[in-house]
Amino acid sequence: MSSILVYLWFVTFKSNNMMQEYSLSPLAIASLTTPNALLRHMQSQSIQCIASGGQSPNFKFFFFAQKAEETSIYLVECIINTSSAKSQIKIKADDQSSSQAFSTLFQSALSKFGLP
């Protein structure tokens, strides 16, 4: 799926919107020499990447997750600036009642990136 199509899908997805900013650890920043390291890490946390791009210091990722045995869908736009060690995360969910729980899960997965 091309990046343009993923972006259009993300912005037109009829859902609730949640935007947050997080700091990343120095280990996470050091591990983000290419987008593939983060993609593999998030996949190990059952969060799939559907598109990514950029180059240091700015990377953009689009992630997708679905709640186990349910139809709840979560879309995530994650922009990481390695110079500032900050990530901006925009989460869209079709189930507002579980979007905060997913946000916590996503942030937890991201905070483990770069750890041994």
LOKOL-182599 format. One record per residue (C-alpha): residue number from 1; x, y, z; residue in one letter. Coordinates in Angstrom, 3 decimals. Each point is the difference from the previous one (the first is absolute). Example, Ala and Ser with C-alpha at 12.3 -4.5 7.8 and 13.67 -1.06 7.14 Angstrom:
VEXDREN; kolkol; u; v; w; sero
VEXDREN; 1; 12.300; -4.500; 7.800; A
VEXDREN; 2; 1.370; 3.440; -0.660; S
END
This chain:
VEXDREN; kolkol; u; v; w; sero
VEXDREN; 1; 0.000; 0.000; 0.000; M
VEXDREN; 2; 1.536; 3.328; -0.949; S
VEXDREN; 3; 0.684; 2.634; 2.645; S
VEXDREN; 4; -2.487; 2.384; -1.611; I
VEXDREN; 5; -2.791; -2.572; 0.158; L
VEXDREN; 6; 0.805; -0.818; 3.634; V
VEXDREN; 7; -0.065; 3.698; 0.882; Y
VEXDREN; 8; -3.351; 0.481; -1.745; L
VEXDREN; 9; -1.393; -3.041; 1.783; W
VEXDREN; 10; 1.239; 1.367; 3.328; F
VEXDREN; 11; -1.455; 3.506; -0.418; V
VEXDREN; 12; -3.360; -1.234; -1.264; T
VEXDREN; 13; -0.446; -2.740; 2.619; F
VEXDREN; 14; -3.176; 0.964; 1.864; K
VEXDREN; 15; 0.995; -0.326; 3.613; S
VEXDREN; 16; 1.050; 1.730; 3.147; N
VEXDREN; 17; 3.325; 1.786; -0.010; N
VEXDREN; 18; 2.618; 0.133; 2.735; M
VEXDREN; 19; 3.341; 1.838; -0.340; M
VEXDREN; 20; 2.833; -0.229; 2.498; Q
VEXDREN; 21; 3.693; 0.778; 0.224; E
VEXDREN; 22; 2.552; -2.228; 1.694; Y
VEXDREN; 23; 3.703; 0.132; 0.710; S
VEXDREN; 24; 2.151; -2.875; -1.198; L
VEXDREN; 25; 2.938; -1.459; 1.887; S
VEXDREN; 26; 3.553; 0.508; -1.243; P
VEXDREN; 27; 0.147; -3.782; -0.659; L
VEXDREN; 28; -3.084; 0.232; -2.213; A
VEXDREN; 29; 1.460; 2.894; -1.965; I
VEXDREN; 30; 3.312; -1.850; -0.427; A
VEXDREN; 31; -1.911; -3.058; -1.268; S
VEXDREN; 32; -1.901; 2.006; -2.612; L
VEXDREN; 33; 2.718; 0.155; -2.629; T
VEXDREN; 34; -2.505; -1.348; -2.533; T
VEXDREN; 35; -3.787; -0.418; 0.227; P
VEXDREN; 36; 0.266; -3.813; -0.172; N
VEXDREN; 37; 1.173; -0.331; 3.597; A
VEXDREN; 38; -3.166; 1.642; 1.321; L
VEXDREN; 39; -2.189; -1.941; -2.440; L
VEXDREN; 40; 1.366; -3.331; 1.267; R
VEXDREN; 41; -0.389; 1.084; 3.622; H
VEXDREN; 42; -3.609; 1.116; -0.385; M
VEXDREN; 43; -0.839; -3.149; -1.959; Q
VEXDREN; 44; 1.271; -2.029; 2.970; S
VEXDREN; 45; -2.591; 1.923; 2.045; Q
VEXDREN; 46; -2.807; -0.988; -2.466; S
VEXDREN; 47; -0.105; 3.477; -1.547; I
VEXDREN; 48; 0.469; -0.069; -3.777; Q
VEXDREN; 49; 1.537; 2.731; -2.148; C
VEXDREN; 50; -1.874; 0.741; -3.196; I
VEXDREN; 51; 2.303; 2.768; -1.239; A
VEXDREN; 52; 3.115; 1.865; 1.087; S
VEXDREN; 53; 2.420; 2.525; -1.338; G
VEXDREN; 54; 2.405; 2.789; 0.666; G
VEXDREN; 55; 3.617; 0.343; 0.871; Q
VEXDREN; 56; 1.843; 1.194; 3.039; S
VEXDREN; 57; -1.023; 2.037; 1.913; P
VEXDREN; 58; -3.667; -0.358; -1.083; N
VEXDREN; 59; -1.800; -3.308; -0.377; F
VEXDREN; 60; -3.716; -0.642; -0.571; K
VEXDREN; 61; -1.799; -3.270; 0.598; F
VEXDREN; 62; -3.569; -1.177; -0.485; F
VEXDREN; 63; -0.935; -2.920; 2.243; F
VEXDREN; 64; -3.068; -2.210; 0.177; F
VEXDREN; 65; -1.283; -2.229; 2.788; A
VEXDREN; 66; -3.182; -1.878; 0.696; Q
VEXDREN; 67; -1.284; -1.043; 3.389; K
VEXDREN; 68; 0.236; -3.788; 0.382; A
VEXDREN; 69; -3.232; -1.824; -0.773; E
VEXDREN; 70; -1.854; 3.273; -0.600; E
VEXDREN; 71; -0.532; 2.385; -2.874; T
VEXDREN; 72; 1.529; 3.099; 1.647; S
VEXDREN; 73; 2.531; 1.595; -2.351; I
VEXDREN; 74; 2.798; 2.373; 0.990; Y
VEXDREN; 75; 1.972; 2.141; -2.438; L
VEXDREN; 76; 3.093; 1.862; 1.149; V
VEXDREN; 77; 2.009; 2.737; -1.649; E
VEXDREN; 78; 3.342; 0.234; 1.781; C
VEXDREN; 79; 2.480; 2.757; -0.826; I
VEXDREN; 80; 3.404; -0.288; 1.647; I
VEXDREN; 81; 2.608; 2.739; 0.079; N
VEXDREN; 82; 3.312; -1.503; 1.078; T
VEXDREN; 83; 1.568; 3.433; 0.587; S
VEXDREN; 84; -2.552; 0.942; 2.660; S
VEXDREN; 85; -0.564; -3.626; 1.159; A
VEXDREN; 86; -3.755; 0.629; -0.261; K
VEXDREN; 87; -2.796; -1.911; -1.629; S
VEXDREN; 88; -3.375; 1.348; -0.996; Q
VEXDREN; 89; -2.647; -2.681; -0.022; I
VEXDREN; 90; -3.444; 0.367; -1.499; K
VEXDREN; 91; -2.342; -2.906; 0.724; I
VEXDREN; 92; -3.295; -0.620; -1.726; K
VEXDREN; 93; -2.323; -2.670; 1.320; A
VEXDREN; 94; -3.465; -1.064; -0.971; D
VEXDREN; 95; -0.732; -0.866; 3.651; D
VEXDREN; 96; 0.443; 3.057; 2.214; Q
VEXDREN; 97; -0.418; -2.022; 3.189; S
VEXDREN; 98; 3.240; -1.901; -0.653; S
VEXDREN; 99; 2.110; 2.702; -1.670; S
VEXDREN; 100; 1.688; 1.125; 3.247; Q
VEXDREN; 101; 0.899; -3.594; 0.873; A
VEXDREN; 102; 1.508; -0.473; -3.461; F
VEXDREN; 103; 1.878; 3.290; 0.313; S
VEXDREN; 104; 1.544; -1.269; 3.240; T
VEXDREN; 105; 0.909; -3.304; -1.657; L
VEXDREN; 106; 1.556; 1.771; -3.004; F
VEXDREN; 107; 2.000; 2.368; 2.202; Q
VEXDREN; 108; 1.201; -2.952; 2.087; S
VEXDREN; 109; 1.138; -1.845; -3.131; A
VEXDREN; 110; 1.775; 3.110; -1.286; L
VEXDREN; 111; 1.695; 0.582; 3.368; S
VEXDREN; 112; 1.518; -3.520; -0.170; K
VEXDREN; 113; 1.618; 0.720; -3.375; F
VEXDREN; 114; 3.776; -0.149; 0.223; G
VEXDREN; 115; 0.061; -1.940; 3.262; L
VEXDREN; 116; 1.996; -3.246; 0.055; P
END
